[in-house]
Amino acid sequence: MVENQVLLQIQHVSKSFGLTRALRDVSFDVRKGEVRGFIGENGSGKSTLSNIIAGVYEKDKGKIILDGKEWKAATVVEAEEQGIALIVQEIGTIEEISVASNIFLGNERRFGSRGIINYRKMNQEAKKALELIGASDISPEKPIGEYNLEERKIIEIAKAIYTHPKLLIVDETANALSSHGREILYSVIRDVRNYGGTVLFITHDLEELVRVCDSVTILRDGVYIDTCYGNEMIINELKVKMVGREMSGHYYRTEEEGSMGEKVVMSVKNVFTSALKDVSLELHEGEILGLGGLSDCGMHELGRLLFGLDQPYSGTLTCNGRTERLKNPVQAIRRNIGYVSKNRDSEAIILRDSVRNNICLCSLDKISKFGFAAPKTENSFVDRWIERLKVKVNNRSEYVASLSGGNKQKVVLAKWLGRGSNILIFDCPTRGIDIGVKEAIYTLMSELKAQGHAILLISEELPELIGMSDRILIMKDGRIVCEKMRSPEITEPLLIKEMI
Ligand SMILES: Nc1ncnc2c1ncn2[C@@H]1O[C@H](COP(=O)(O)OP(=O)(O)OP(=O)(O)O)[C@@H](O)[C@H]1O
């Protein structure tokens, strides 16, 4: 329940990274027991402020008051000790260690005696933490590397809630989760609110925001715009406040029926892997083929297989008229296939390299002459795509690691669109992307379709699947269980019925 006492006061906070003014004189308050949404376009400063509160970054100016006292965390561990938990946008776990060690990272001392850690006790406690949020299928002893993006996010949720934080910050986490994972997250948010804690909830999904939050604060270009409460949270008005202009409201394709060319550009027949059971499909030129299902249905694995990342036990794959085995992504790129992975930071971009090199990476053969790429040609190629996708970046030499989440995603898209791949496998392409750019990406997908490109759209967002696809395949337990042609009769409940 929202109390009248204020927990967090942000007072005139500013922060710059070199030339980028990420936050400019931002001030607002959040009360105890309040679930506060936090929205703004990509690069508007949401993660920067969250990171300052949670001790990751230092602010340049301003004050933060927590529970009546000035708050200045020097480290994340210090912030945790003071009751602040942050679930970051990307993967926040450490690869080489166990689930339990991740949950108690920085707090191992509590299981130690004379310098020796009692791992049995740590595992037992981690098991309790996981059970508490209904994730008892995750084993504390296992290395975290055995778990996928969604399961790792659930482990991070368990870690965050275990300490009963007075302030829980959730940065763009829901869109890495399936409906089951989202239920876990929402129930944790309800628990925090029930014991009088406060939640700062960052999301680009405004419907989710209105469902989950008591109020919302809007940032634009690092500047505080407004805070709306309860019934004042009207989606169309929030969009205008975020973007600073009226939005058209037409995100998706308007045709009632689907269309596609005759030519099949890619097909798989009777494919089996550990995750796929007798899967066959055909992708046509000029087609957007939607692939949906629950997150463990096999759709993400199918995307990996079509890009040569995984190999089938049996079955055939035909690509641009040739039957073959894609042994690796290099072969797939040669066959003109592009792939946007759901797992952005670890699979889709090189964080410690420039925006320029990331965008050019797969197109060097196209923009080079006699094996040499002239810097001028490279630069104009990169600038064209930065401009086209409105990537918010100071210059093309900036490291991708310093971009906001949504802008990283735009770099991934630019890389494949720039190459002109005629087969595009998009796994959750609009993950973390703000509404303005979402609209631009959907327009781009329609243009690519019109030019004859084939797109396999793997998505957990049903409105996106229904709104963009010519045909939808639903997968369940590794099999394709239904096929629906584009039509106004296709609804979310109809697809959900096939998925569960
Ligand atoms: N470590 C950093 N180094 C340099 N610039 C940074 C760094 N972190 C953030 N920025 C810049 O600060 C600005 C705000 O980024 P921030 O990540 O806070 O945005 P955001 O609102 O969370 O965006 P998104 O919705 O895309 O996640 C961006 O221009 C970003 O490039």
The ligand as a Gaussian input file, in Angstrom:
#p B3LYP/6-31G(d) Opt

LIG

0 1
 N       29.010000       4.178000     -19.223000
 C       28.657000       5.091000     -20.133000
 N       29.586000       5.737000     -20.860000
 C       29.241000       6.675000     -21.772000
 N       27.956000       7.026000     -22.047000
 C       26.997000       6.401000     -21.357000
 C       27.281000       5.410000     -20.375000
 N       26.106000       4.968000     -19.850000
 C       25.122000       5.663000     -20.485000
 N       25.663000       6.525000     -21.375000
 C       24.922000       7.458000     -22.239000
 O       23.992000       8.169000     -21.432000
 C       22.752000       8.344000     -22.117000
 C       21.618000       7.783000     -21.263000
 O       21.741000       6.380000     -21.285000
 P       20.826000       5.418000     -20.389000
 O       21.395000       4.039000     -20.519000
 O       20.703000       5.979000     -19.038000
 O       19.438000       5.538000     -21.176000
 P       18.084000       4.716000     -20.961000
 O       16.999000       5.724000     -20.794000
 O       18.249000       3.714000     -19.867000
 O       17.918000       4.011000     -22.386000
 P       17.319000       2.563000     -22.853000
 O       15.833000       2.644000     -22.812000
 O       17.803000       2.419000     -24.271000
 O       17.895000       1.518000     -21.946000
 C       22.919000       7.656000     -23.468000
 O       23.225000       8.623000     -24.436000
 C       24.083000       6.702000     -23.270000
 O       24.797000       6.486000     -24.474000

